[in-house]
Amino acid sequence: MTRRNATVILRTPQMVLGMVAQPLMFVLLFSYVFGEALGGDRYREFLIGGIMTQSVAFNAGFSAMAMATELRQRIVDRFLVMPTSRLSLVVGRTMADSVVNVASIAVMSLTGLAIGWRIHGTFWSVVGGYLIVLFFGLAMSWVGAVVGLLAGTAESAQIFMAIILFPLAFISSAFVPAQTLPGPLREVAIWNPVTSVSLCLRESFGNPTSVNPLFPEPTSWASLHPYLYSVMSALAILACAVPLASFAINRRRR
């Protein structure tokens, strides 16, 4: 199933272009359009970890639309009559999307290096940061698959994912420090898994964890244990999404 979905993605140039061009566009826009106003070179180093986290989360939207499209074309129904696991469709979809996430992160890393971003962490800390963001991306792909199974159409899936992903990405410290947000939004951002995964990457890369060293980020249990909190958040998302995906597929079989 993973190979099948990966082949479909590779044979759809528009999808590949969207998945690669979107993070590239965000890196360049935020670095050069907003970068100087928000902190220059220090902001660019602060930005990359957040852009990577935001991009793997946004790629879940492609999971939702692809799953909804296969439902619409009744491809899922054909596989359900075969002697295979019901969840194999979703597993194949999410694993193929993980491959896409690897490609997106590679593009962002190379683009970041081209605009002046540098890695100052050790080899194993960098590997650990990449693994955590990919694990978070896998969890979000399951969310996208569930939305696609329940939405029914690609258009509906796209709308629902936008409602989920935009607050998740922007009420966080992915692009701006949580310290600058208003009180209620700051509390949401502090415990947002996008914030903790972004912090993991910044610490792993040895990049600044705040734009202005005079105004550090708010302290919480999540910020003091970002690696643990990020893994726990991803596991919690999977614990909710996997049963929901199973329910949606079982409902499809009836």
Protein Blocks (a to p, Z undefined) as FASTA:
>chain_A
ZZmmmmmmmmmmklmmmmmmmmmmmmmmmmmmmmmmnnpjmlmmmmmmmmmmmmmmmmmm
mmmmmmmmmmmnommmmmmmpccdfklmmmmmmmmmmmmmmmmmmmmmmmmmmnopacfb
dfklmmmmmmmmmmmmmmmmmmmmmmmmmnopaklmmmmmmmmmmmmmmnccklbcfklp
cfklmmmmmmpmklmmmmmmmmmnopafbfblklccdddfklmmmmlmmmmmmmmmmmmm
mmmmmmmmmmmmZZ
